[in-house]
Amino acid sequence: MSKTRVIAFIDGYNFYHSVHEMNPVDRRTGRLLRIKDHLKWVNLWSLVKAFTQPSKEDLIGVHYFSAYATWRPASFAKHRAFVAALKTTGVNVVLGKFKEKPRSCRKCAATWKGHEEKETDVNLALYLLDLAYKDEFDKAIVLTADTDILPAIRMVKDRFPNKEIVGLLPNTRFVAANALRTLCPVSSFNEGHLKKNLFPAVIAVPGSKDIVRPPAYDPPAVP
């Protein structure tokens, strides 16, 4: 009997911010303390695979959707390193873009240029629908708590009732994602799952330059 074909669809920024929320909060100031940012250096292919059944399921694809914040040099560099690491595992990276958007303060009349992420949600939805119509998967794992993807999930469930769609969320967003949980089965991952699936500090790339983990993603020093 052939195995169930599984493809994962990951909202990059939704994932990034959900992991960021795992950082503890300073009780005095209410600000997040960046102690667990090393958890962002995660091998998404192996993380998703940990939620499949190897004896019955075959993870055949992982699609990662995001965009580069090019106006922030440090963040841009970290993101590029992470994307390069993902590609070594076979992850398909689909990049959208940020659009400049004027911002203003009603109280002081100050104005500045803001940025708004574009295309990520649309790209994820289009890939989900396109691959369903092409019959390239039997089961889709969707990693996002964003409700914008719900219409696409409903359409796939309606048009292809034999295809299975499940959600995979961080435990920090499981309760808040009520709309997704009412639409399809949802599993959650926690800090322990991330720790077990981190990339090494240096990833050797045959015939090319090694990928080095950004210092911001180094694990905290053990006292």
C-alpha positions as CSV (number, residue, x, y, z in Angstrom):
1,M,0.0,0.0,0.0
2,S,1.4,3.4,-1.0
3,K,2.0,6.0,1.8
4,T,0.0,9.1,2.3
5,R,1.7,12.0,0.5
6,V,2.2,15.0,2.9
7,I,3.1,18.5,2.0
8,A,3.6,21.3,4.5
9,F,2.8,25.0,4.0
10,I,4.5,27.4,6.4
11,D,3.8,31.1,7.0
12,G,7.3,32.3,7.8
13,Y,6.6,35.5,9.7
14,N,3.7,33.9,11.6
15,F,6.1,31.1,12.7
16,Y,8.9,33.6,13.5
17,H,6.7,35.8,15.7
18,S,5.1,32.8,17.4
19,V,8.6,31.5,18.4
20,H,9.5,35.0,19.6
21,E,6.5,34.8,21.9
22,M,8.2,31.9,23.7
23,N,10.7,34.4,25.2
24,P,10.0,35.2,28.8
25,V,8.5,38.5,29.8
26,D,10.2,41.0,32.1
27,R,7.6,41.4,34.9
28,R,8.7,45.0,35.6
29,T,8.6,46.4,32.1
30,G,6.4,43.9,30.3
31,R,8.9,43.5,27.6
32,L,10.0,40.2,26.0
33,L,13.5,39.1,27.1
34,R,15.4,37.6,24.2
35,I,16.6,34.5,25.9
36,K,15.2,31.8,23.5
37,D,15.9,33.4,20.1
38,H,18.1,30.4,19.3
39,L,14.9,28.4,18.8
40,K,14.4,30.4,15.6
41,W,17.3,28.5,14.0
42,V,15.1,25.5,13.4
43,N,15.1,22.9,10.7
44,L,11.5,23.2,9.5
45,W,11.6,20.1,7.5
46,S,12.6,17.9,10.4
47,L,10.2,19.8,12.7
48,V,7.2,19.0,10.4
49,K,8.4,15.4,9.9
50,A,8.3,14.9,13.6
51,F,4.5,15.3,13.3
52,T,4.1,12.7,10.6
53,Q,3.8,8.9,10.8
54,P,6.8,7.5,8.8
55,S,5.3,4.1,8.6
56,K,2.2,5.5,6.8
57,E,3.1,8.9,5.6
58,D,5.8,10.4,3.3
59,L,6.7,14.0,3.7
60,I,7.4,15.0,0.1
61,G,7.5,18.8,0.2
62,V,7.8,21.8,2.5
63,H,6.9,25.3,1.2
64,Y,8.1,28.3,3.2
65,F,6.5,31.7,2.5
66,S,8.0,34.9,3.7
67,A,9.6,38.2,2.7
68,Y,12.9,40.0,3.3
69,A,13.0,43.2,5.4
70,T,15.7,44.6,3.3
71,W,15.7,48.0,5.1
72,R,16.9,46.3,8.3
73,P,20.4,45.1,7.5
74,A,20.8,42.9,10.6
75,S,17.4,41.2,10.2
76,F,17.9,40.8,6.5
77,A,21.3,39.0,7.0
78,K,19.8,36.7,9.6
79,H,16.8,35.9,7.4
80,R,19.0,35.2,4.4
81,A,21.2,32.8,6.4
82,F,18.0,31.0,7.7
83,V,16.6,30.7,4.1
84,A,19.9,29.3,2.9
85,A,19.8,26.7,5.7
86,L,16.3,25.8,4.8
87,K,17.2,25.2,1.2
88,T,19.8,22.7,2.1
89,T,17.0,20.4,3.4
90,G,14.9,20.7,0.2
91,V,12.5,23.3,1.5
92,N,11.0,25.4,-1.3
93,V,11.2,29.1,-0.4
94,V,8.6,31.5,-1.9
95,L,9.4,35.1,-1.2
96,G,6.9,38.0,-1.3
97,K,7.8,41.6,-0.5
98,F,7.3,44.5,1.8
99,K,5.5,47.6,0.5
100,E,6.3,51.1,1.9
101,K,3.3,52.6,3.6
102,P,3.1,56.2,5.0
103,R,2.4,56.3,8.7
104,S,1.4,59.3,10.9
105,C,0.7,60.2,14.5
106,R,-2.6,61.9,15.1
107,K,-1.4,63.5,18.3
108,C,2.0,65.0,17.2
109,A,1.4,65.0,13.4
110,A,4.7,63.2,12.9
111,T,5.0,61.2,9.7
112,W,7.3,58.3,8.7
113,K,7.6,55.5,6.2
114,G,6.3,52.1,7.5
115,H,6.4,48.7,5.8
116,E,3.6,46.2,5.3
117,E,4.3,42.6,4.3
118,K,2.6,41.7,1.0
119,E,1.9,38.4,-0.9
120,T,2.8,35.9,1.8
121,D,-0.8,34.9,2.7
122,V,-1.8,35.0,-1.0
123,N,1.1,32.9,-2.1
124,L,0.4,30.3,0.6
125,A,-3.2,30.1,-0.3
126,L,-2.4,29.8,-4.1
127,Y,0.1,27.0,-3.5
128,L,-2.3,25.1,-1.3
129,L,-5.1,25.3,-3.9
130,D,-2.8,24.7,-6.9
131,L,-1.2,21.6,-5.5
132,A,-4.6,20.3,-4.4
133,Y,-5.9,20.7,-8.0
134,K,-2.8,19.0,-9.3
135,D,-3.3,16.2,-6.9
136,E,0.2,16.5,-5.5
137,F,-0.7,15.7,-1.9
138,D,-3.1,13.6,0.1
139,K,-2.5,15.5,3.3
140,A,-1.6,19.2,3.9
141,I,0.0,20.5,7.1
142,V,-0.6,24.2,7.4
143,L,1.6,26.1,9.9
144,T,0.0,29.4,10.5
145,A,-2.5,31.0,13.0
146,D,-3.5,33.6,10.4
147,T,-7.2,33.6,9.6
148,D,-6.5,34.9,6.1
149,I,-5.8,31.3,5.0
150,L,-9.1,29.9,6.2
151,P,-11.0,30.5,2.9
152,A,-8.4,28.5,1.0
153,I,-8.7,25.7,3.5
154,R,-12.4,25.7,3.2
155,M,-12.3,25.5,-0.6
156,V,-9.8,22.6,-0.6
157,K,-12.0,20.7,1.9
158,D,-15.1,21.4,-0.2
159,R,-13.6,20.6,-3.6
160,F,-11.4,17.7,-2.4
161,P,-13.2,16.0,0.5
162,N,-10.8,13.0,0.4
163,K,-7.8,15.3,1.1
164,E,-6.8,15.9,4.7
165,I,-5.8,19.3,6.0
166,V,-4.4,19.7,9.5
167,G,-3.0,22.7,11.3
168,L,0.3,22.8,13.2
169,L,0.7,25.6,15.7
170,P,3.0,26.7,18.5
171,N,1.5,26.2,21.9
172,T,1.7,29.9,22.4
173,R,-1.0,30.4,19.7
174,F,-3.1,27.2,20.0
175,V,-5.9,28.7,22.1
176,A,-6.1,31.9,20.1
177,A,-6.4,30.0,16.8
178,N,-10.0,29.0,17.6
179,A,-11.2,29.6,14.0
180,L,-8.6,27.2,12.6
181,R,-9.3,24.6,15.3
182,T,-13.0,24.6,14.4
183,L,-12.1,24.0,10.7
184,C,-9.6,21.2,10.9
185,P,-7.6,19.1,13.4
186,V,-4.7,21.0,14.9
187,S,-1.6,19.8,16.7
188,S,0.8,22.0,18.6
189,F,4.5,22.1,19.1
190,N,6.4,23.5,22.0
191,E,9.9,24.6,23.0
192,G,11.0,21.0,23.4
193,H,10.1,20.2,19.8
194,L,12.1,23.1,18.5
195,K,15.2,22.2,20.6
196,K,15.2,18.7,19.1
197,N,15.1,20.1,15.5
198,L,17.7,22.9,15.5
199,F,20.2,23.3,12.7
200,P,23.9,22.9,13.7
201,A,26.1,26.0,14.2
202,V,27.7,25.3,10.9
203,I,26.1,23.7,7.9
204,A,28.5,22.3,5.3
205,V,27.4,22.9,1.7
206,P,29.3,20.8,-0.8
207,G,31.0,23.0,-3.5
208,S,29.9,26.2,-1.8
209,K,30.5,28.3,1.3
210,D,29.4,26.9,4.7
211,I,26.4,28.4,6.2
212,V,27.2,29.8,9.7
213,R,24.5,30.4,12.3
214,P,24.0,34.1,13.0
215,P,25.3,35.1,16.5
216,A,21.8,36.3,17.4
217,Y,20.7,32.7,17.2
218,D,23.5,31.2,19.4
219,P,22.1,29.3,22.4
220,P,22.3,31.1,25.7
221,A,25.4,30.5,27.7
222,V,25.0,27.8,30.4
223,P,25.9,29.2,33.8
